[in-house]
Amino acid sequence: MQVLQERIKKMKKEIEFFDKPKNIKIMRRVFHLSLVVLIALDFFISKHPQFSMEGIPGFYATYGFIACALIIAVSKALGLWLKKKEDYYD
């Protein structure tokens, strides 16, 4: 029983860490800094592109962002198209 209570206390401490706005702000800054560092490193890494666009620094980050935004837009449109009225099954 003692071990279980200690684990619960440890879990509460971990959860409290993510509840504090100060910690969330720090984590968000670290995340953004890591994104900037990765894009900056893209300028210095030698690539062997198959197509000319792949040689552009930041191409994969831009491509990924556009693909993600497109998936979201298509899923929202598909949701509107597939949505039924509230009394459809009545």
C-alpha positions in Angstrom: 0.0 0.0 0.0 2.9 2.3 0.8 4.4 1.8 -2.6 1.1 2.6 -4.3 0.8 5.9 -2.4 4.3 6.9 -3.3 3.6 6.2 -7.0 0.4 8.3 -6.8 2.3 11.2 -5.2 4.9 11.0 -7.9 2.2 11.0 -10.6 0.6 14.0 -9.1 3.9 15.9 -9.1 4.4 15.1 -12.8 0.8 16.2 -13.6 1.4 19.4 -11.6 4.4 20.2 -13.7 2.3 20.4 -16.8 -0.4 22.5 -15.1 1.9 25.4 -14.2 1.8 28.2 -16.9 5.5 28.9 -16.2 6.5 25.4 -17.2 4.2 25.4 -20.2 5.8 28.6 -21.4 9.3 27.1 -20.9 8.4 24.0 -22.8 6.8 26.0 -25.7 10.0 28.1 -26.0 12.2 25.0 -26.0 9.9 23.5 -28.7 10.1 26.6 -30.9 13.9 26.8 -30.4 14.3 23.2 -31.5 12.3 24.0 -34.6 14.5 27.0 -35.4 17.7 25.0 -34.8 16.5 22.2 -37.1 15.7 24.6 -39.9 19.0 26.4 -39.4 20.9 23.0 -39.6 19.1 22.4 -42.9 21.4 25.1 -44.4 24.5 23.2 -43.4 23.6 19.6 -44.2 24.6 18.3 -47.6 21.8 16.7 -49.4 21.4 14.5 -52.4 18.1 15.6 -53.8 16.3 13.6 -56.5 14.3 16.7 -57.6 15.5 20.3 -57.6 12.9 21.5 -55.0 14.4 19.1 -52.4 17.6 21.1 -52.4 15.8 24.2 -51.1 16.6 24.8 -47.3 13.4 24.3 -45.3 11.6 22.5 -48.1 10.6 19.5 -46.0 9.3 21.7 -43.2 7.2 23.7 -45.6 6.0 20.6 -47.4 5.0 19.0 -44.1 3.2 22.1 -42.9 1.3 22.4 -46.2 0.4 18.7 -46.2 -0.9 18.9 -42.6 -3.0 22.0 -43.4 -4.4 20.3 -46.4 -5.3 17.2 -44.5 -7.1 19.3 -41.9 -9.0 21.3 -44.6 -10.0 18.1 -46.5 -11.2 16.4 -43.3 -13.3 19.4 -42.3 -14.9 19.5 -45.7 -15.5 15.8 -45.6 -17.1 16.2 -42.2 -19.5 18.8 -43.5 -20.4 16.6 -46.4 -20.9 13.5 -44.3 -22.8 15.2 -41.5 -26.4 14.2 -41.1 -29.3 16.1 -39.5 -30.0 15.4 -35.8 -33.2 13.6 -36.5 -31.8 11.5 -39.3 -32.2 8.2 -37.4 -35.6 9.0 -36.0 
